[in-house]
C-alpha cells in the first residue's frame, strides 16, 4: 500500500437528551480504515449492535484476503448476520440493528460502503458534497431535490430508515443492501463521516466552515462540530470522523487578498488598540485553552534485533492507541495487558508464550483493563513448566482474537462484571475448563473452537451469562446455569455433545465443579 501523509481525528458524544451512546467509530490510519456506526434499538440493544458491527468489520478488514470491495462487502454482511443472530438469541435485543458508513483509503483513492442515514461528505475547494445517499424516505426526497436541507432536517419522519444492518439476514452481494462507491481522494481534500446526530442538527455549509477553519487540526474541527450539534439541541448521539489530505489548507481569507487596503481604511488608534489587546491576550494565555495535540499511535516491535527484547518492556512503554507487535519465537514471561493497547503476533501463532522460568500463575493477566486487544499468539504449557491458566481476565474489557491455548490448567478465565470478546480462538487439551466464566460477566464468544478440554469446553457459573454464536464443540462439555438451550443448539456446532442447563453436556463431566 502506498502511504500518504494524512491527519485524522474522531470523537463521539451522547448529546444532551439521551443517557446512553449507541454510536461508535473505528479509525486505523495505518490500514486506511475509517468507520462510523449508529445503533438502533431500545435498552442496550443499539449499543450491542454497534459493538458487534465494529468488532466484525474490523476483524474482516484487517484480514487482507480478496479484493478491497469483497472485503468491505463481506465485512458488512458478517456484521449484519451476527447482529441478527444475536437478536434471535436474546429476546431483550429484539429489533436491534445499526446504520453505518465505512471508508477504506488506498493509494490516493477511496472505497466507501454505506447502509442507512449516516453520511460521508467530501470537502474541497471551498465546497462540500454529500457522497452517500440517505436510505430513508425523507433522505430520498432531499436527494431528489423535493425537500431543501433545512426542510429535511426538520421533517417529523427524519429518523426513519428503510435499510439497516442487522434486521434480516443478507449475503454480501444482495441487491439493495450495501451502497458501494469508489472515488479519488485528492491531497487537498478532506473526508468527513458522521452519524445523523450531526447532519440533523448542523447544516452542511456550517460543517464545511468548521472543517476549513481548523484545517491542519482535525481534532479541533471534530470537537467544534460536536459542540455545534449540542448547541443546536443535542437531540441525538453525535459521532464525527475527519480525514485530511496532506495538502488540505485553510482557504485564503478575504482580508489577505485585500492586503494593505484593509488596514489603510482603519484609524491608527484602532490598530494600536488591537495591538494592545493582542499583547494582553498573550500574557493571559494561561486563561485560554491551547489547541489539543494529536498523538500519533505507534507500533512497538518486540523480538530479536527489535527495539524491545521482552513483551513486558514494550507494554511498559506503550500508551493508549499503540500496537505492540511481537516477532516469531518463544517468550517465557508473564504478560500484563494494558488499557487501550493492542498486543499482536506479527505472524499468527508464531509468537509463543510459555510459563516464565521463575514464578507461577497465568501467562497473560488483565485486571481492570479497558479497550485492550490481543491477537495471534499461541499459549502453550509444557511438563517442566505448567501453566495453571493461559489467560486470566478480571473486570476487564478485552478482545481476544485468533489465539491458540493448549495444555494449560484453565484455558481462559473471565471474572467480574466487564464484558470480554473472544473471536476465532482455538482452545484445546486443557486440563480443566477451556473457558471458565464466573460472576456477572457477559462475554461474547464467537466462532471459537473448543476441543478435548478436561472438565468443559465452556463453563458459566455464579450468574455469568455468555453469548455463544458459531462456536465449535468437539469431545467437550458445556456447563451453563440456565439459558435458552434451543437457541444455543441452533447458533453453535456440537459435533458429539449437546448442552444441558445446570450441568455438563458430557455425562462423564456431570456434577464436577471447580
N, C-alpha and C positions, 0 to 999 in steps of 0.2 A: 504494500500500500504506500502510495506517495504521501508523505507527511507535509502538512501545511501548518503555518503558524496561526492558530485560532485562539480567540478568547471566548470563554463561555461562563455563564452563571445560571443558577436556578434556585428557586425558593417556592415554598407553599405556605399557605396561611388559612386557618379555618374560617376567617371572616368574622363579622360582628353578630350574626344571628345564630349560627349553628355551633353546637358544643363540640362535635367531633369533626374530623377532617377525613373525607372519603377520597380526596385527591392524592396523587403520588407522582413522583418523577424519577427518572434514572438518566444519568449522564456518564458516558465513558468516552472522554476525548481521545484516548489512545486508539480506540476502535471506531470512533466516529459515530457512536450510538447516542441518540437523544430521544427521550420518550416522556410523554405526559399522559396520565391515566386519571379518569374521573369516575369514581364508583357510583353505582346505582343500587338502592335497596335500603330498607329500614333497619333499625337497630345497628348491629355491627356488620351487616351483610355487605354494604357498599365498600367498607374498608377491607373486608376479606377478599372481595372480588379484585380490588386494586392490588392487594398483596399478592394474590395468585398471578395476576397478569404481569406484574413487574418481575416476579421470580421466573416464570416460564419463558417470557420473551427474552429476558436477559440470558438465560441458560442456552436457549436455542441460537441466539445471535452470536454468542461467544464461541460456539462450535462452528467453525468456518468450513462447512461442507455444503456443496451445492452452489448455485448462483445466488447473487445477492437477493434477487426477487424471490427465489424459492425459500431462502432463509427467512425473509420477512413474512411471507405468506404462511409458512409452517409455524413460525413463532406465534403469530396472532391466532392461528387455528388451534394450536396446542393449548394456549391460554384460554381460549373460548370454551373448548370442550372440558377442560379441567374445572372451570368455574361452573359449568352446567352440571357436571357430575358431583361436585361438592354440594351444590344446592339440593340435589336429589338425596344426598346422604344426610343432610342436616335440614329438617323441616323449617327450623327457625331462620334459615337463609333463603327460603323460597323467594324467587323473583330477583335474586341478586344478579347483577351484570355490571358492565362498565362501558365507557366510550374511551377512545384513545387516539392519539396522533404520534406517529413514530417517524423519525428521520435517520437515515444512515448515510453519512458523508464519506466519499471515497474519491480520491484523485480529481478534485475540483468539480465533482458532480454530486447530486443528492438523489436519493430514492426515498420516497415518503409512502407510508401506509396509514390509512385513516378509516376509522369507523365511528360514526356518531356526530356530535356537535362541538367537540374540542377543535381547536383551529391551528393552522400553520400560516404565518404571514412572512412575506419577503419584503425587506426594506432596502431600497437602493435608489440613489439619485433623487433624494427629496420626495420619494413616493413610497406608498405601502400597498401591497397587493395580497389579497387573501388567496392562497393556493388551494386550499381544501374546500369541499362543498359540505355544507351542513346537512346531515341526513335527518332532517326534521321537516315537518310541514311548513313552519314559519321560515326556516332556513332556505327551503326551495323557492319560496316566494321572494325572499330577499335576493337570492342569486339570480332569479329571473327578472328582477327589476320591478316587481309588483309592489314591493314594500321598500321604503328607504331604510337605511341602517338604524336610525332613531326609532322608526315605527316598529321595526323588527325587535329592537331591544326592549320596547315597552309592551309588546304583544302578550296577552294573557296565556297563550299556548306556547310561549317561547321555550319552555323546558321539555317539550315532548320530542322524542326521537323515534324513528322507525327502523334504525339499525343500531345494534349494540353487540357487545362481546359477552356471550355467556347465557343468553336466554334460550338458545336452542343449539343443537349440535351442527357443526359445519365442517366441510373439507376446505383445504387451503385455497382451492380454485373455484369455490362456489360462486356463481354469478350473484351480484347484488349483495356481496358481503364486505370484502375489503377493497377500498379505493386505493389503487397504487399508481403513482406517477413518478417520473424522473424529470430532472431539470438541472441546469447548471447552477453552481454556487460560486459566483464571482468573488474575487478577493475584496472588492469594495462593497459587498452586500452583507446583510445580516438576516438571520432567520429567527423567528420568534414562535414558539409553541406555547399554547395556553389552554387552560380549561375555560368553560363558559363563565366562570366566576369573574374573569377579566372582560371578555368580549361582550357580556351582557351589561356591564357597568361603565365601560370606558370606550369611547369612540375610537375608531381606527386612526383618525388624524392625531388624536392625543397620544395614542400608543406610539406612533411614528415620532412625534415630537420628543417624547421622553427618551426613546432609544437614541435618537440623533443627539439630543442634548448631552447625553452621557457616553457618547461614542468613545471607545477605549476603556471604559469602566462598566462592563455589563452588569456587575453586581449592583452598582448604584441604580442603573436603569431598572433592573428587576424589582428592587425594593421600592422605587418610586411608583412603579405600576401597581404593585400590591397595595401601597398606601392609597393610590388613586381609587382603586376598586372599593376599598373600605370607606373612603370619604364619600363615595357615591352611594353608600348604603350597606356595603358588605353583606349582601343577602345570601351569598353562597361561598363555599370554599374557593380559593383562587390559587392557581399554580402557573408559574411563568418560567420558561426555559429560553435563554437568549444565547445565540451563537454569532460571533462577529468574525468576518473575514479579516485577513491581515492588513488590508488597506481600507478598512471602514473607518472613515474620519468624520468629525463633525462638519456640517455644511458651513461654508464661509458666511459669516454674519453680514447683514446689510451694512452695518457700521464700518466694517473693514473695507467693504467695497467703496464706500463713500470717502474714506481716507480722511485727510485733514479738514475737509469741508465741514465735517460734523463738529469738530472742535472749534473751528473759527466762528461758528454761529453761536457759541456759548460765551457768556461773560467770564472774565478771568477769575472773578471771585468764586464762581461755581466750580471751576476746575480745582481751585485751591481747597474748596470745601470737600470735594471728592478725595483729594489727596490726604487731607487731614483725617477723613473718615476711614480711608484705607489704612493709614498708619495706626489709628486706634484699633481697627479690627485685627491688625497683625499682632499688636501687643496683648489683645484679649483673646488670642487664638485658643487658649485653653478652654474658653467657654463654648466654642463650636466644635462639632464632631468632624474629624477628618474623614475623607473617603475610606471605605473599607479596603483592605489589602487582600487580593485574591491569592490564596495559597495553592500552588500547583501540586497535584498529587505526584508522588514519586514511586519508582519501582526500586526496591532494595533487594539486591541479589545476594544469595547465600550459596556457598559451595566452594570447591577448590578454585583458587585464583580470583574469587569474587571479593567484594568489599567486606563481606561478613563471613566468618567461618562457621558460626553457630546461628541457629534459628532464633534462639533467645536474645542474642546481641542485636539482631536486626529488628526484632519486635520491640526491644527496649528503645531503639532509635525511632521507630515508626510513629507517625502521627495519623489521626483520622483521615481517611481517604487514600492512604498509601497502600501499596501492594508489596508484600514480601514474597519474592519468587525464589523457590528452592531448587537447586540443580539435583540431578540424579545422584544417588548414593545413600548410605546408611547414616542415620543421625541418632546417637544414643544420648538423648536429653529429654527432659520434661518440658513441654511447651505450654505456655500460658497465653491464651488468646487475649487480644486487646481490642477494645471498643473501636469500631469504625475502620478496622484494618483487615485487608484481605490477605490470607495466607494460602499460597497455592504451590503445587509442584509444577515445575516448568514442563516436564513430561509426565502425563498421568501415570500414576502407580510406580514411578521410578524413584521418587524420593520416599525412603522407608524410615519410619520411626520405630525404634526399639527401646526397651527399658534402659534407663541410664545405668552406667556401671556401678554407681553408688546410689543408695536410696531406693525408695519404692513408691508405689502409687500409680495413678493413671499416666498414660503417655501424653495426653492432652487435657488441660483443665480450662474451663471457662466459668468464672464466678462473677455474677452481676455484670456481665459483658453485654453491650448493646451494639447491634449493627455489625458484628464480626462475621467473617466468612472463612471457610476452609475448604479447599478443593484439591482433588487429585492425588492425595497421599495414600500410602499403604502403611498400616499399623500392624505389626506382627510381633507375637511373643515367641520366645524360644525356651527350651527346657532349662537352660542355665539362668536366664533372667526372665522369669514370668511377669506378666502384667495383670494385676487384679482387675483393671478396667482399661479399655482402649481410650475412650473419651468420657470425661465427666463434666456435665453442664449443670450449674446451679443458678436459678433465677437469671437465665441468660437468653437473649435473643440472638441466636447464631444460626447461620445456614451452613449445612454440611452437604457437600455435593461430590459425587464420583470418588468416594473413599472406599478403600478395602480394609476391613478389620478382620484379623484372623488370629484365632488361638488364644485370645485373652480370656480373663475370667468373665466379665460382662463386656460386651462389645461397646455399646454406647449407653450411658446412664443419664437420664434427664430428670432433674428435681426442681420443684418450686413452681412459681406462677407464670413466668415469662415463656412465651411460645418459642419453639425451635422449628426449623425447617430442614428435613432430611430428604434429599433428592438423588436417586440413582446410585445409592451406595450398595456395596456387596459386603455382607456381614456373615461370616461363616465359621464353623468349627470352634465357636467359643464354648468355654466350659459351662457357663450358666446361661443367662439370657443374652440374646443378640442385642435387643433394645429393651431397656428397663425404664419405665416411666412411672413417676410417683408424685403425689401431691396434687395441686390444682393445675398442673401443666396441660396445655392443649396443643401439642406439637402437630406439625403437618408432615406425614410420611408418604412420599410419593415415589413409586417405581423403584423401590429398594428390593434387593434380593436377600432373603433370609434362608440359610442352608445349614443344616446339621448343627444347630446350636443346642446346647445340652438341655436346659430346662424349658426354654421357649424361644421362638423367633422374636416375638414382641410380647411383653407383659406390661399391663397397665394396672396400677394399684393405688389405693388410698385416694380415690376420687379423680384420678387422671383420665382425661378424655381425648385420646389422639384421633386425628382424622387420617384414614388409610385409603389411598387411591392407587391402584395399579401395582401394588407390591406383590412379589412372588414368594410363596412359602413352599419349601420342599424339605421333607424329613424334619419338620419343625412343629412346635405347638404355638397356639395363640391364646393368651390369657387376658381376659377382659372382665372388668367389673360392670358388665352390662353393655348397652349399646344396641344399635339396630343391626342385628346379625344378618338379616336378609340383605340389607344394603351392603354390608361388609363382604358377604359372599359374592355379590354381583360386581363390586368395584375392585376386587383383588383376585389373585390366582392362587388357589390351593391345590398343589399338584398331588398331594397324598394325604391331606388332613382337612378338616372342617372346623371353623371356630365355634366355641361354645361359651356363653357368658358365665363368668364367675369361676371357671376352671380351665385347665389346659385343654386344648383341642386334641392333644395326643394322650390317650389313656395312660401311657407309661409315665407321663409327667403330671397326672392329675393330683391335685391337693398339695403339690410342693410349693412352698412359699419361701422367698428369700428373706 
